[in-house]
């Protein structure tokens, strides 16, 4: 029996009377169009209905003056779908017909029912969401999206200001002295997935899961505003929920670090003209003058104009201007005069449930990488740690698990720098019984308020890195050997670890063992506090006492606030910044590097 069809537009408008009366008496316009709907400047709420290829979309409900419009939805959809750009190109080349479509009467009735329920205020399912009706199966799915703060229709960022950059640590009581997060975010996994993850419209496209090195690994695929670009967040732990939350939060951290999404950069000028209010870029480390990084960068000069954002300097006790390209690492530069002075990554970016938590973890990451590079460039021998007596009994268990799974020897070195913040260099070394078809070594690092916490962090990175490296090294061994003789071939983060899979590069790490010193766990750690703000102040004070500074740039976006998070970039002027690609190393102008630094690419993964 043939199913009856009706003119969709006429039937739907008749059923909902085109303008439905909402519960609060507000008129809700219900425009119906084919495939797309452009903003029309209405002053009443609008509930659009779009007829697309194989589907009908109801929503989102657009309220004048409130973020979350059809353009926001289009932008989110275009990023969530890897092939959306090609689909859009086909639609532009072959636009939908102008005539009203003929669709099954049951479909029209279903859509009309959805529209009436939304327009009359009986549900709120289209608030920052779209109801998608599958034409073939009449299945209704709801897809949430977050308003796009850079939306050209409903978006708009506040100006970046000096006052907004000020940071004062507020009391943040902890559940226990030995915890360093103020909120049990793992318990919120389901609600966070609902808020952020959707294959059609989500800020995060999808979550992936697997196992590596005895740990559960979860990945969150985060599309960013650069067409086709995805920043992954990765979580590694002993359980899926913790790994999934960690991966999701790392992706959200990346989202904050790529470009300004919470404030609009408004300051442009030269360091010479702003010096009394600005951070000297030379204190952040620049590329060697005799080996410039490449055409994507320009040499720093005090008279060179640049864009600047406001941050908070703990040493100055107030706001300071920071070059925008040091605060964000994925900026687009159409003007050659806006090219960055140096290569930058997410080093020091962190997410937290409050600003204090975010700053603490951003600072710990900067300290971890600085300690690693300080030992590397200065060839500092490090004490080997004996973890057999660790208070946390999972530490020797995890070491044994890595060795049992892979056969590799795990070495842990105390890389703590002059400020005394516990830091660890971890290394897995191939035993003699294995051939060179397996990588010689892989490294990782960690830093925390206690040495054992730093060890746990380093081991959590080391196990999965090693498992992945063992799998891929046979296909990369020949290229790795080429990099031994030509360091300029080391261009990516991946290349750094690949190089040190070779036997030939192993001797470059011999300096680590040039001291007979060993340290046995447990060691005395600072007395734990009951407030996270006190933990933060303690770490900051150590850095300041070492003659360095701590500068915080607030990267928090509306998307972060939707989940109750803060996002920051922590810079430590005077510290060694992590870079990837040998030509991108930034050691010029840093007094803590010896006159003849290690000339080889570092082995940080």
Buried (B, 14 or more C-beta within 10 A) or exposed (E): EEEEBBBBBEBBBEBBEEBBEBEEEEBBBBBBEBBBBEBEEEEEBBBBBBBBEEBBBBBBBBBEEEBBBBBBBBBBBBBBBEEBEEEBEEBEEEEBEEEBBEBBBEBBBBBBBBBBBBBBBEEEBBBBBBBBBEBEEEEBEBBBBBBBBBBEBBBEBEEBBBEBBBBEBEEBEBEEEEEBBBBEBBEBBEEBBEBBBBEBBBBBBEBBEEEBBBBBBBBBBBBBBBEEEBBBBBBBBEEBBBBBBBBBBBBBBBBBBBBBBBBBBEBEBBBEEBEEBBBEBBBBBBBEEEEEBEEEBBEBEEEBBBBBBBBBBBBEEEBBBBBBBBBBBBBEBEEEEBBBBBBBBBBBBBBBBBBBBBBBBBBBBBBBBBBBBBBBBBBBBBBBBEBEEBEBEEBBEBBEBBBEBBBBBBBBBBBBBEBEBBBBBBBBBBEEEBEBEBBBBBBBBBBBBBBBBBBBBBBBBBBBBBBBBBEBBEEBBEEBBEBBEEBEBBBEBBBBBBBBBBBBBBEBBEBBEEEEEEBEBEBEBBEBBEBBBBBBBBBBEBBBEBEBBBBBBBBBBBBBEBBEBBBBBBBBBBBBBBBBBBBBBBBBBBEBBEEEBBEBBBBBB
